[in-house]
Amino acid sequence: METKEITILLVDDHPSILRDAVNSLSKYKHVKMVTCTKCDEAFTLIKRHQNTKPFDVLFTDLSFNNNSQQQIKSGEELINQIKKETIPIKIGVITSHEEINRIDSVLQNQNPDAYILKSEFFSDELYVAITTMLNNRIFYSQKVHLAINKKMRIKYKFDKVAISILKEFVLVDNIQNLVGIILKPDGSIFKKRSIEAKLNQMRTDLNVRNNTQLIIKAIQLGIIDSPEL
C-alpha cells in the first residue's frame, strides 16, 4: 500500500534550522519539505496552494530578525492570520523560546498543535510530531511538558489569596500597604501577620530567599503577569 505524501512548510530565518529539518526528514520519502525565511512568504505560499495541493503541516519559529518590512512580523501573527482565514492546516512551533510565560501565551492564544524547542530538536522528533499532529493529537517536546507540569503544580499550591498578594505586592512599597487590600474568601481583611505568613510559604514553595526573588520567580513561571510600565 502506497504511503500518502505529506507536504510540510517550515518558516525560519536561521538557515541551519532549515537545513537540519530537511536533512532529518530526508529519509522519509513520502515527506516533502518546503522552506522559507519570512512569514509573509509563508502565508503567500499557503494561500497559493490552498485550493490545488495544500500543505498538510506548517512549522514556524516565533521570532524573526530584520522583519520590519514584513506585514506579518512574528510566528504568532502568522498563526493568527491562518486561523482568522480558517485555513485547514496543522500548525507547529519550533522555537528557542522556552520561557514559561512565552510558552503559556502561545498555547493559550495561538493554540498550536505542536510546540518544539530548538534545544531539544533531534532527527526523529520532528517526524513523530508530524504524525502525532496528523492524528489530531497535541505534541510537546520534553522541556515544554516539564514547564507546563511545573507551572500547574505550583499554581495548584497557590490559592486565590496568595495570587492576590503577589499581584498587589508588585504595586506597593511594603507589606503594611497590603493591609486592607487583601481579603479572605469571606470578605474579612487579611492582617499583616497573615500576609507575612503567606509570603513566607510562597518563598518556600518557590525556593527563593526574599520577596523580590519571589516576585521575579512568580512572573517567570507565569503565576502572575509582569506589571505594565
HELIX and SHEET records of a PDB file:
HELIX    1   1 PRO A   15  LEU A   25  1                                  11    
HELIX    2   2 CYS A   39  HIS A   49  1                                  11    
HELIX    3   3 GLY A   75  LYS A   84  1                                  10    
HELIX    4   4 ILE A  100  ASN A  109  1                                  10    
HELIX    5   5 LYS A  118  GLU A  120  5                                   3    
HELIX    6   6 SER A  123  LEU A  134  1                                  12    
HELIX    7   7 GLN A  142  LYS A  157  1                                  16    
HELIX    8   8 LYS A  160  PHE A  169  1                                  10    
HELIX    9   9 ILE A  175  LEU A  178  5                                   4    
HELIX   10  10 LYS A  192  LEU A  206  1                                  15    
HELIX   11  11 ASN A  211  GLN A  220  1                                  10    
SHEET    1   A 6 VAL A  31  CYS A  36  0                                        
SHEET    2   A 6 ILE A   6  VAL A  11  1                                        
SHEET    3   A 6 VAL A  57  THR A  60  1                                        
SHEET    4   A 6 LYS A  90  THR A  95  1                                        
SHEET    5   A 6 ALA A 114  LEU A 117  1                                        
SHEET    6   A 6 PHE A 139  TYR A 140  1                                        
END                                                                             
